[in-house]
Amino acid sequence: MPSRIGSRSIVSVVGFLAVVVAAALAARAETPSIAGTWNMGLQGDHVIPTALVLKQDGKKVTGTIAMPTQHVGQRVEVELTGEFVDNALTLSGTVDHAAEPTTIEITGTLKDDGSLEGKLGVGSHRVSWTAERLRERK
């Protein structure tokens, strides 16, 4: 016997699928972007301004940080990779020194005001940081 699906059943299934698709699109649309150039302030004896440039593709984040060196005014650009999930940022990169490579680990959180804050670790040293996104010129 051929199966007979009533029009109400079809409408119910189509309605359910529409709700599922809409919810998935809404969840994707609500994921904030952290892409851009950030003015990061490393908290030490004084605040050290540092440039942080991020690109985002879904949860995947890549970028660079201009890390200060022991020589005043000198910076080394470090490539970073990581992810941004549930407003939590995790990044890492490696500085190639002549002696041995050093890993940089960055963790942070996107705050309600659009700024970032977290911790940056180099070896056993950890410092707090905050960052504000630079506005694009029009």
N, CA, C and O atoms as a GROMACS GRO file, in nm:
protein
  552
    1MET      N    1   0.083  -0.117   0.000
    1MET     CA    2   0.000   0.000   0.000
    1MET      C    3   0.088   0.124   0.000
    1MET      O    4   0.186   0.132   0.074
    2PRO      N    5   0.054   0.219  -0.081
    2PRO     CA    6   0.130   0.343  -0.081
    2PRO      C    7   0.106   0.421   0.048
    2PRO      O    8  -0.004   0.422   0.103
    3SER      N    9   0.213   0.486   0.094
    3SER     CA   10   0.205   0.565   0.216
    3SER      C   11   0.145   0.699   0.183
    3SER      O   12   0.177   0.760   0.080
    4ARG      N   13   0.057   0.746   0.270
    4ARG     CA   14  -0.006   0.876   0.247
    4ARG      C   15   0.036   0.969   0.360
    4ARG      O   16   0.007   0.945   0.477
    5ILE      N   17   0.103   1.072   0.322
    5ILE     CA   18   0.145   1.173   0.419
    5ILE      C   19   0.050   1.290   0.402
    5ILE      O   20   0.034   1.344   0.293
    6GLY      N   21  -0.011   1.328   0.509
    6GLY     CA   22  -0.105   1.438   0.505
    6GLY      C   23  -0.035   1.570   0.488
    6GLY      O   24   0.083   1.584   0.518
    7SER      N   25  -0.109   1.667   0.438
    7SER     CA   26  -0.049   1.800   0.417
    7SER      C   27  -0.007   1.864   0.548
    7SER      O   28   0.089   1.941   0.552
    8ARG      N   29  -0.078   1.834   0.656
    8ARG     CA   30  -0.039   1.888   0.786
    8ARG      C   31   0.097   1.834   0.829
    8ARG      O   32   0.177   1.907   0.887
    9SER      N   33   0.124   1.707   0.802
    9SER     CA   34   0.253   1.648   0.837
    9SER      C   35   0.366   1.714   0.760
    9SER      O   36   0.471   1.744   0.816
   10ILE      N   37   0.344   1.738   0.633
   10ILE     CA   38   0.446   1.803   0.551
   10ILE      C   39   0.470   1.945   0.601
   10ILE      O   40   0.585   1.989   0.613
   11VAL      N   41   0.363   2.017   0.630
   11VAL     CA   42   0.377   2.153   0.681
   11VAL      C   43   0.451   2.153   0.814
   11VAL      O   44   0.535   2.240   0.838
   12SER      N   45   0.422   2.056   0.900
   12SER     CA   46   0.491   2.047   1.030
   12SER      C   47   0.640   2.021   1.012
   12SER      O   48   0.722   2.084   1.079
   13VAL      N   49   0.676   1.930   0.922
   13VAL     CA   50   0.816   1.898   0.898
   13VAL      C   51   0.888   2.020   0.838
   13VAL      O   52   0.998   2.054   0.882
   14VAL      N   53   0.828   2.084   0.741
   14VAL     CA   54   0.889   2.202   0.678
   14VAL      C   55   0.903   2.314   0.781
   14VAL      O   56   1.005   2.382   0.783
   15GLY      N   57   0.803   2.333   0.864
   15GLY     CA   58   0.810   2.435   0.969
   15GLY      C   59   0.922   2.407   1.068
   15GLY      O   60   0.995   2.498   1.108
   16PHE      N   61   0.935   2.280   1.107
   16PHE     CA   62   1.040   2.242   1.200
   16PHE      C   63   1.178   2.267   1.138
   16PHE      O   64   1.266   2.322   1.204
   17LEU      N   65   1.196   2.228   1.013
   17LEU     CA   66   1.324   2.250   0.945
   17LEU      C   67   1.355   2.399   0.933
   17LEU      O   68   1.470   2.440   0.946
   18ALA      N   69   1.254   2.481   0.908
   18ALA     CA   70   1.275   2.625   0.897
   18ALA      C   71   1.323   2.682   1.030
   18ALA      O   72   1.410   2.769   1.033
   19VAL      N   73   1.266   2.635   1.140
   19VAL     CA   74   1.306   2.682   1.273
   19VAL      C   75   1.450   2.642   1.301
   19VAL      O   76   1.527   2.722   1.354
   20VAL      N   77   1.488   2.518   1.268
   20VAL     CA   78   1.624   2.470   1.291
   20VAL      C   79   1.725   2.552   1.210
   20VAL      O   80   1.828   2.593   1.263
   21VAL      N   81   1.695   2.577   1.083
   21VAL     CA   82   1.785   2.655   0.998
   21VAL      C   83   1.795   2.798   1.049
   21VAL      O   84   1.905   2.854   1.053
   22ALA      N   85   1.684   2.858   1.087
   22ALA     CA   86   1.686   2.995   1.138
   22ALA      C   87   1.768   3.005   1.267
   22ALA      O   88   1.842   3.101   1.286
   23ALA      N   89   1.755   2.907   1.354
   23ALA     CA   90   1.831   2.907   1.479
   23ALA      C   91   1.980   2.895   1.451
   23ALA      O   92   2.061   2.962   1.514
   24ALA      N   93   2.017   2.810   1.357
   24ALA     CA   94   2.158   2.793   1.322
   24ALA      C   95   2.215   2.922   1.262
   24ALA      O   96   2.327   2.961   1.294
   25LEU      N   97   2.140   2.986   1.177
   25LEU     CA   98   2.186   3.112   1.117
   25LEU      C   99   2.196   3.223   1.222
   25LEU      O  100   2.288   3.304   1.217
   26ALA      N  101   2.103   3.227   1.314
   26ALA     CA  102   2.106   3.328   1.420
   26ALA      C  103   2.227   3.308   1.509
   26ALA      O  104   2.293   3.404   1.547
   27ALA      N  105   2.256   3.182   1.543
   27ALA     CA  106   2.372   3.154   1.628
   27ALA      C  107   2.500   3.195   1.558
   27ALA      O  108   2.591   3.249   1.621
   28ARG      N  109   2.509   3.171   1.429
   28ARG     CA  110   2.627   3.209   1.352
   28ARG      C  111   2.638   3.361   1.343
   28ARG      O  112   2.748   3.415   1.352
   29ALA      N  113   2.526   3.428   1.325
   29ALA     CA  114   2.526   3.573   1.313
   29ALA      C  115   2.563   3.641   1.445
   29ALA      O  116   2.618   3.751   1.445
   30GLU      N  117   2.534   3.576   1.558
   30GLU     CA  118   2.562   3.635   1.688
   30GLU      C  119   2.709   3.623   1.729
   30GLU      O  120   2.751   3.687   1.825
   31THR      N  121   2.787   3.542   1.658
   31THR     CA  122   2.928   3.528   1.692
   31THR      C  123   2.998   3.660   1.659
   31THR      O  124   3.006   3.699   1.543
   32PRO      N  125   3.048   3.729   1.762
   32PRO     CA  126   3.112   3.857   1.736
   32PRO      C  127   3.245   3.840   1.664
   32PRO      O  128   3.310   3.736   1.672
   33SER      N  129   3.284   3.943   1.594
   33SER     CA  130   3.412   3.942   1.525
   33SER      C  131   3.516   4.016   1.608
   33SER      O  132   3.488   4.123   1.663
   34ILE      N  133   3.634   3.958   1.616
   34ILE     CA  134   3.746   4.027   1.682
   34ILE      C  135   3.852   4.066   1.580
   34ILE      O  136   3.963   4.107   1.617
   35ALA      N  137   3.818   4.055   1.452
   35ALA     CA  138   3.912   4.092   1.347
   35ALA      C  139   3.939   4.241   1.352
   35ALA      O  140   3.849   4.322   1.379
   36GLY      N  141   4.063   4.278   1.327
   36GLY     CA  142   4.100   4.418   1.322
   36GLY      C  143   4.234   4.443   1.389
   36GLY      O  144   4.304   4.351   1.428
   37THR      N  145   4.267   4.571   1.400
   37THR     CA  146   4.390   4.613   1.465
   37THR      C  147   4.356   4.661   1.605
   37THR      O  148   4.268   4.745   1.623
   38TRP      N  149   4.426   4.607   1.702
   38TRP     CA  150   4.400   4.636   1.843
   38TRP      C  151   4.520   4.707   1.905
   38TRP      O  152   4.635   4.673   1.876
   39ASN      N  153   4.492   4.805   1.989
   39ASN     CA  154   4.595   4.871   2.069
   39ASN      C  155   4.598   4.799   2.203
   39ASN      O  156   4.513   4.822   2.289
   40MET      N  157   4.695   4.712   2.219
   40MET     CA  158   4.707   4.629   2.338
   40MET      C  159   4.801   4.697   2.437
   40MET      O  160   4.904   4.751   2.398
   41GLY      N  161   4.764   4.695   2.563
   41GLY     CA  162   4.850   4.750   2.668
   41GLY      C  163   4.894   4.640   2.762
   41GLY      O  164   4.812   4.586   2.838
   42LEU      N  165   5.023   4.605   2.758
   42LEU     CA  166   5.077   4.504   2.848
   42LEU      C  167   5.105   4.569   2.983
   42LEU      O  168   5.172   4.672   2.989
   43GLN      N  169   5.054   4.510   3.090
   43GLN     CA  170   5.068   4.568   3.224
   43GLN      C  171   5.194   4.516   3.291
   43GLN      O  172   5.203   4.397   3.324
   44GLY      N  173   5.290   4.602   3.311
   44GLY     CA  174   5.413   4.567   3.383
   44GLY      C  175   5.435   4.673   3.488
   44GLY      O  176   5.342   4.714   3.556
   45ASP      N  177   5.560   4.718   3.501
   45ASP     CA  178   5.587   4.832   3.588
   45ASP      C  179   5.516   4.956   3.534
   45ASP      O  180   5.482   5.047   3.608
   46HIS      N  181   5.495   4.956   3.405
   46HIS     CA  182   5.419   5.058   3.336
   46HIS      C  183   5.347   4.990   3.219
   46HIS      O  184   5.377   4.874   3.188
   47VAL      N  185   5.255   5.058   3.155
   47VAL     CA  186   5.182   5.000   3.042
   47VAL      C  187   5.268   5.009   2.917
   47VAL      O  188   5.317   5.116   2.881
   48ILE      N  189   5.285   4.895   2.851
   48ILE     CA  190   5.365   4.888   2.728
   48ILE      C  191   5.268   4.874   2.611
   48ILE      O  192   5.205   4.769   2.596
   49PRO      N  193   5.256   4.978   2.526
   49PRO     CA  194   5.165   4.968   2.411
   49PRO      C  195   5.220   4.869   2.309
   49PRO      O  196   5.338   4.870   2.275
   50THR      N  197   5.130   4.784   2.260
   50THR     CA  198   5.169   4.678   2.168
   50THR      C  199   5.061   4.664   2.061
   50THR      O  200   4.942   4.666   2.094
   51ALA      N  201   5.100   4.650   1.936
   51ALA     CA  202   5.005   4.632   1.827
   51ALA      C  203   4.968   4.485   1.813
   51ALA      O  204   5.055   4.398   1.808
   52LEU      N  205   4.838   4.458   1.807
   52LEU     CA  206   4.785   4.323   1.787
   52LEU      C  207   4.691   4.329   1.668
   52LEU      O  208   4.593   4.403   1.670
   53VAL      N  209   4.720   4.253   1.564
   53VAL     CA  210   4.638   4.251   1.443
   53VAL      C  211   4.580   4.112   1.429
   53VAL      O  212   4.653   4.013   1.425
   54LEU      N  213   4.446   4.104   1.421
   54LEU     CA  214   4.377   3.975   1.417
   54LEU      C  215   4.291   3.961   1.293
   54LEU      O  216   4.230   4.057   1.246
   55LYS      N  217   4.288   3.838   1.240
   55LYS     CA  218   4.198   3.799   1.132
   55LYS      C  219   4.117   3.682   1.185
   55LYS      O  220   4.168   3.600   1.261
   56GLN      N  221   3.990   3.674   1.144
   56GLN     CA  222   3.903   3.570   1.197
   56GLN      C  223   3.827   3.503   1.084
   56GLN      O  224   3.775   3.570   0.994
   57ASP      N  225   3.822   3.370   1.089
   57ASP     CA  226   3.744   3.290   0.996
   57ASP      C  227   3.665   3.190   1.079
   57ASP      O  228   3.714   3.082   1.110
   58GLY      N  229   3.543   3.228   1.117
   58GLY     CA  230   3.465   3.144   1.208
   58GLY      C  231   3.530   3.144   1.344
   58GLY      O  232   3.549   3.250   1.404
   59LYS      N  233   3.566   3.026   1.394
   59LYS     CA  234   3.632   3.015   1.524
   59LYS      C  235   3.783   3.033   1.513
   59LYS      O  236   3.850   3.063   1.612
   60LYS      N  237   3.837   3.015   1.392
   60LYS     CA  238   3.982   3.022   1.372
   60LYS      C  239   4.029   3.168   1.369
   60LYS      O  240   3.970   3.252   1.302
   61VAL      N  241   4.137   3.196   1.444
   61VAL     CA  242   4.194   3.330   1.450
   61VAL      C  243   4.342   3.321   1.417
   61VAL      O  244   4.413   3.233   1.467
   62THR      N  245   4.389   3.412   1.333
   62THR     CA  246   4.531   3.425   1.303
   62THR      C  247   4.566   3.572   1.320
   62THR      O  248   4.478   3.657   1.324
   63GLY      N  249   4.694   3.600   1.329
   63GLY     CA  250   4.733   3.739   1.340
   63GLY      C  251   4.878   3.755   1.374
   63GLY      O  252   4.958   3.662   1.362
   64THR      N  253   4.911   3.877   1.416
   64THR     CA  254   5.048   3.910   1.456
   64THR      C  255   5.044   3.999   1.579
   64THR      O  256   4.947   4.070   1.603
   65ILE      N  257   5.151   3.992   1.656
   65ILE     CA  258   5.171   4.082   1.768
   65ILE      C  259   5.312   4.138   1.756
   65ILE      O  260   5.406   4.066   1.726
   66ALA      N  261   5.325   4.268   1.779
   66ALA     CA  262   5.456   4.334   1.774
   66ALA      C  263   5.512   4.335   1.916
   66ALA      O  264   5.491   4.431   1.991
   67MET      N  265   5.583   4.229   1.952
   67MET     CA  266   5.634   4.212   2.088
   67MET      C  267   5.755   4.302   2.112
   67MET      O  268   5.848   4.307   2.031
   68PRO      N  269   5.754   4.373   2.227
   68PRO     CA  270   5.872   4.453   2.262
   68PRO      C  271   5.989   4.362   2.295
   68PRO      O  272   5.971   4.250   2.343
   69THR      N  273   6.109   4.411   2.270
   69THR     CA  274   6.230   4.336   2.303
   69THR      C  275   6.299   4.405   2.421
   69THR      O  276   6.246   4.501   2.477
   70GLN      N  277   6.415   4.356   2.457
   70GLN     CA  278   6.492   4.417   2.566
   70GLN      C  279   6.556   4.549   2.523
   70GLN      O  280   6.606   4.624   2.607
   71HIS      N  281   6.554   4.576   2.393
   71HIS     CA  282   6.610   4.700   2.341
   71HIS      C  283   6.497   4.802   2.325
   71HIS      O  284   6.401   4.778   2.251
   72VAL      N  285   6.508   4.914   2.391
   72VAL     CA  286   6.404   5.016   2.392
   72VAL      C  287   6.364   5.054   2.250
   72VAL      O  288   6.449   5.086   2.166
   73GLY      N  289   6.234   5.051   2.225
   73GLY     CA  290   6.180   5.090   2.096
   73GLY      C  291   6.184   4.982   1.989
   73GLY      O  292   6.126   4.999   1.883
   74GLN      N  293   6.252   4.872   2.015
   74GLN     CA  294   6.262   4.765   1.916
   74GLN      C  295   6.150   4.664   1.938
   74GLN      O  296   6.115   4.632   2.052
   75ARG      N  297   6.093   4.614   1.829
   75ARG     CA  298   5.983   4.516   1.834
   75ARG      C  299   6.017   4.399   1.743
   75ARG      O  300   6.092   4.413   1.646
   76VAL      N  301   5.960   4.284   1.775
   76VAL     CA  302   5.969   4.168   1.688
   76VAL      C  303   5.827   4.122   1.660
   76VAL      O  304   5.747   4.103   1.752
   77GLU      N  305   5.796   4.102   1.532
   77GLU     CA  306   5.661   4.061   1.493
   77GLU      C  307   5.650   3.909   1.503
   77GLU      O  308   5.730   3.836   1.445
   78VAL      N  309   5.549   3.864   1.577
   78VAL     CA  310   5.528   3.721   1.600
   78VAL      C  311   5.395   3.681   1.538
   78VAL      O  312   5.292   3.743   1.563
   79GLU      N  313   5.398   3.575   1.456
   79GLU     CA  314   5.275   3.523   1.397
   79GLU      C  315   5.201   3.440   1.501
   79GLU      O  316   5.262   3.363   1.575
   80LEU      N  317   5.069   3.457   1.505
   80LEU     CA  318   4.984   3.390   1.603
   80LEU      C  319   4.877   3.306   1.535
   80LEU      O  320   4.829   3.340   1.427
   81THR      N  321   4.840   3.197   1.600
   81THR     CA  322   4.726   3.116   1.557
   81THR      C  323   4.648   3.077   1.681
   81THR      O  324   4.704   3.065   1.790
   82GLY      N  325   4.519   3.056   1.663
   82GLY     CA  326   4.436   3.015   1.776
   82GLY      C  327   4.290   3.014   1.739
   82GLY      O  328   4.253   2.994   1.623
   83GLU      N  329   4.205   3.036   1.842
   83GLU     CA  330   4.062   3.035   1.816
   83GLU      C  331   3.989   3.130   1.910
   83GLU      O  332   4.040   3.171   2.014
   84PHE      N  333   3.866   3.162   1.868
   84PHE     CA  334   3.777   3.248   1.945
   84PHE      C  335   3.645   3.176   1.958
   84PHE      O  336   3.570   3.164   1.861
   85VAL      N  337   3.616   3.127   2.080
   85VAL     CA  338   3.495   3.048   2.105
   85VAL      C  339   3.428   3.101   2.231
   85VAL      O  340   3.492   3.116   2.335
   86ASP      N  341   3.298   3.128   2.221
   86ASP     CA  342   3.220   3.175   2.336
   86ASP      C  343   3.286   3.296   2.404
   86ASP      O  344   3.299   3.300   2.526
   87ASN      N  345   3.327   3.393   2.324
   87ASN     CA  346   3.392   3.517   2.370
   87ASN      C  347   3.527   3.495   2.437
   87ASN      O  348   3.578   3.587   2.501
   88ALA      N  349   3.585   3.376   2.424
   88ALA     CA  350   3.717   3.346   2.482
   88ALA      C  351   3.818   3.330   2.369
   88ALA      O  352   3.797   3.255   2.274
   89LEU      N  353   3.928   3.403   2.381
   89LEU     CA  354   4.035   3.403   2.282
   89LEU      C  355   4.155   3.325   2.334
   89LEU      O  356   4.197   3.345   2.448
   90THR      N  357   4.209   3.237   2.252
   90THR     CA  358   4.335   3.169   2.283
   90THR      C  359   4.424   3.179   2.159
   90THR      O  360   4.382   3.144   2.049
   91LEU      N  361   4.546   3.225   2.179
   91LEU     CA  362   4.643   3.241   2.070
   91LEU      C  363   4.779   3.194   2.117
   91LEU      O  364   4.810   3.199   2.236
   92SER      N  365   4.860   3.149   2.022
   92SER     CA  366   4.999   3.118   2.054
   92SER      C  367   5.085   3.141   1.931
   92SER      O  368   5.038   3.140   1.818
   93GLY      N  369   5.213   3.163   1.958
   93GLY     CA  370   5.309   3.184   1.851
   93GLY      C  371   5.449   3.160   1.906
   93GLY      O  372   5.468   3.145   2.026
   94THR      N  373   5.545   3.156   1.816
   94THR     CA  374   5.682   3.127   1.856
   94THR      C  375   5.776   3.238   1.809
   94THR      O  376   5.774   3.279   1.693
   95VAL      N  377   5.858   3.285   1.903
   95VAL     CA  378   5.963   3.382   1.872
   95VAL      C  379   6.091   3.301   1.854
   95VAL      O  380   6.132   3.228   1.943
   96ASP      N  381   6.152   3.316   1.738
   96ASP     CA  382   6.277   3.245   1.712
   96ASP      C  383   6.395   3.332   1.754
   96ASP      O  384   6.432   3.426   1.684
   97HIS      N  385   6.451   3.300   1.869
   97HIS     CA  386   6.571   3.368   1.917
   97HIS      C  387   6.693   3.292   1.868
   97HIS      O  388   6.682   3.176   1.827
   98ALA      N  389   6.805   3.355   1.873
   98ALA     CA  390   6.929   3.288   1.833
   98ALA      C  391   6.957   3.170   1.926
   98ALA      O  392   7.006   3.066   1.881
   99ALA      N  393   6.927   3.186   2.054
   99ALA     CA  394   6.954   3.080   2.152
   99ALA      C  395   6.853   2.966   2.137
   99ALA      O  396   6.892   2.852   2.111
  100GLU      N  397   6.725   2.996   2.154
  100GLU     CA  398   6.621   2.893   2.140
  100GLU      C  399   6.486   2.958   2.120
  100GLU      O  400   6.465   3.072   2.162
  101PRO      N  401   6.392   2.888   2.054
  101PRO     CA  402   6.259   2.945   2.032
  101PRO      C  403   6.183   2.960   2.164
  101PRO      O  404   6.198   2.881   2.257
  102THR      N  405   6.101   3.065   2.171
  102THR     CA  406   6.020   3.092   2.289
  102THR      C  407   5.874   3.099   2.247
  102THR      O  408   5.841   3.164   2.148
  103THR      N  409   5.787   3.032   2.322
  103THR     CA  410   5.644   3.032   2.291
  103THR      C  411   5.573   3.144   2.366
  103THR      O  412   5.597   3.168   2.484
  104ILE      N  413   5.486   3.212   2.293
  104ILE     CA  414   5.401   3.316   2.351
  104ILE      C  415   5.260   3.259   2.356
  104ILE      O  416   5.210   3.207   2.256
  105GLU      N  417   5.196   3.268   2.471
  105GLU     CA  418   5.058   3.222   2.486
  105GLU      C  419   4.972   3.339   2.531
  105GLU      O  420   5.006   3.408   2.627
  106ILE      N  421   4.861   3.360   2.461
  106ILE     CA  422   4.771   3.470   2.492
  106ILE      C  423   4.632   3.412   2.517
  106ILE      O  424   4.579   3.336   2.435
  107THR      N  425   4.573   3.448   2.630
  107THR     CA  426   4.433   3.414   2.657
  107THR      C  427   4.361   3.545   2.685
  107THR      O  428   4.419   3.638   2.740
  108GLY      N  429   4.234   3.551   2.648
  108GLY     CA  430   4.159   3.673   2.673
  108GLY      C  431   4.011   3.652   2.657
  108GLY      O  432   3.964   3.545   2.616
  109THR      N  433   3.938   3.756   2.692
  109THR     CA  434   3.792   3.755   2.687
  109THR      C  435   3.744   3.884   2.622
  109THR      O  436   3.796   3.992   2.650
  110LEU      N  437   3.644   3.872   2.536
  110LEU     CA  438   3.579   3.989   2.478
  110LEU      C  439   3.478   4.040   2.580
  110LEU      O  440   3.388   3.967   2.620
  111LYS      N  441   3.492   4.165   2.620
  111LYS     CA  442   3.403   4.224   2.719
  111LYS      C  443   3.281   4.286   2.651
  111LYS      O  444   3.280   4.307   2.530
  112ASP      N  445   3.178   4.315   2.730
  112ASP     CA  446   3.054   4.373   2.676
  112ASP      C  447   3.076   4.506   2.606
  112ASP      O  448   3.002   4.540   2.514
  113ASP      N  449   3.178   4.582   2.649
  113ASP     CA  450   3.204   4.712   2.587
  113ASP      C  451   3.286   4.702   2.458
  113ASP      O  452   3.319   4.804   2.398
  114GLY      N  453   3.318   4.578   2.415
  114GLY     CA  454   3.393   4.558   2.291
  114GLY      C  455   3.543   4.552   2.308
  114GLY      O  456   3.615   4.530   2.211
  115SER      N  457   3.592   4.571   2.430
  115SER     CA  458   3.736   4.562   2.454
  115SER      C  459   3.774   4.417   2.486
  115SER      O  460   3.687   4.333   2.510
  116LEU      N  461   3.902   4.392   2.486
  116LEU     CA  462   3.955   4.260   2.523
  116LEU      C  463   4.040   4.274   2.647
  116LEU      O  464   4.099   4.380   2.670
  117GLU      N  465   4.046   4.168   2.728
  117GLU     CA  466   4.139   4.166   2.840
  117GLU      C  467   4.181   4.023   2.865
  117GLU      O  468   4.107   3.929   2.835
  118GLY      N  469   4.302   4.006   2.921
  118GLY     CA  470   4.348   3.870   2.946
  118GLY      C  471   4.488   3.865   3.002
  118GLY      O  472   4.536   3.958   3.067
  119LYS      N  473   4.554   3.752   2.973
  119LYS     CA  474   4.691   3.727   3.019
  119LYS      C  475   4.776   3.689   2.900
  119LYS      O  476   4.730   3.623   2.806
  120LEU      N  477   4.903   3.731   2.905
  120LEU     CA  478   5.002   3.696   2.804
  120LEU      C  479   5.117   3.629   2.878
  120LEU      O  480   5.168   3.682   2.976
  121GLY      N  481   5.156   3.511   2.830
  121GLY     CA  482   5.265   3.439   2.893
  121GLY      C  483   5.380   3.416   2.797
  121GLY      O  484   5.361   3.379   2.681
  122VAL      N  485   5.500   3.440   2.848
  122VAL     CA  486   5.624   3.411   2.776
  122VAL      C  487   5.710   3.332   2.873
  122VAL      O  488   5.759   3.386   2.972
  123GLY      N  489   5.726   3.203   2.845
  123GLY     CA  490   5.797   3.119   2.940
  123GLY      C  491   5.719   3.113   3.070
  123GLY      O  492   5.599   3.085   3.069
  124SER      N  493   5.786   3.140   3.182
  124SER     CA  494   5.717   3.136   3.311
  124SER      C  495   5.662   3.273   3.351
  124SER      O  496   5.600   3.286   3.457
  125HIS      N  497   5.682   3.375   3.269
  125HIS     CA  498   5.635   3.511   3.300
  125HIS      C  499   5.494   3.531   3.245
  125HIS      O  500   5.465   3.496   3.131
  126ARG      N  501   5.406   3.588   3.327
  126ARG     CA  502   5.269   3.618   3.286
  126ARG      C  503   5.239   3.764   3.319
  126ARG      O  504   5.272   3.812   3.427
  127VAL      N  505   5.176   3.833   3.223
  127VAL     CA  506   5.134   3.970   3.247
  127VAL      C  507   4.989   3.987   3.203
  127VAL      O  508   4.942   3.918   3.112
  128SER      N  509   4.919   4.077   3.268
  128SER     CA  510   4.783   4.111   3.229
  128SER      C  511   4.788   4.207   3.111
  128SER      O  512   4.887   4.278   3.091
  129TRP      N  513   4.680   4.209   3.034
  129TRP     CA  514   4.672   4.303   2.924
  129TRP      C  515   4.527   4.342   2.900
  129TRP      O  516   4.434   4.270   2.936
  130THR      N  517   4.510   4.458   2.838
  130THR     CA  518   4.381   4.504   2.789
  130THR      C  519   4.403   4.552   2.646
  130THR      O  520   4.515   4.585   2.608
  131ALA      N  521   4.297   4.556   2.568
  131ALA     CA  522   4.311   4.602   2.430
  131ALA      C  523   4.182   4.667   2.382
  131ALA      O  524   4.071   4.624   2.416
  132GLU      N  525   4.198   4.771   2.302
  132GLU     CA  526   4.086   4.837   2.236
  132GLU      C  527   4.110   4.834   2.086
  132GLU      O  528   4.221   4.857   2.039
  133ARG      N  529   4.004   4.804   2.013
  133ARG     CA  530   4.015   4.798   1.867
  133ARG      C  531   4.026   4.940   1.810
  133ARG      O  532   3.950   5.030   1.848
  134LEU      N  533   4.120   4.958   1.719
  134LEU     CA  534   4.133   5.087   1.650
  134LEU      C  535   4.019   5.101   1.551
  134LEU      O  536   3.983   5.006   1.482
  135ARG      N  537   3.964   5.218   1.545
  135ARG     CA  538   3.854   5.244   1.451
  135ARG      C  539   3.913   5.268   1.312
  135ARG      O  540   4.018   5.331   1.297
  136GLU      N  541   3.842   5.216   1.212
  136GLU     CA  542   3.887   5.235   1.074
  136GLU      C  543   3.858   5.378   1.031
  136GLU      O  544   3.753   5.434   1.064
  137ARG      N  545   3.951   5.435   0.957
  137ARG     CA  546   3.928   5.570   0.902
  137ARG      C  547   3.842   5.558   0.778
  137ARG      O  548   3.854   5.464   0.701
  138LYS      N  549   3.756   5.657   0.762
  138LYS     CA  550   3.667   5.657   0.644
  138LYS      C  551   3.710   5.759   0.544
  138LYS      O  552   3.648   5.772   0.439
   0.00000   0.00000   0.00000
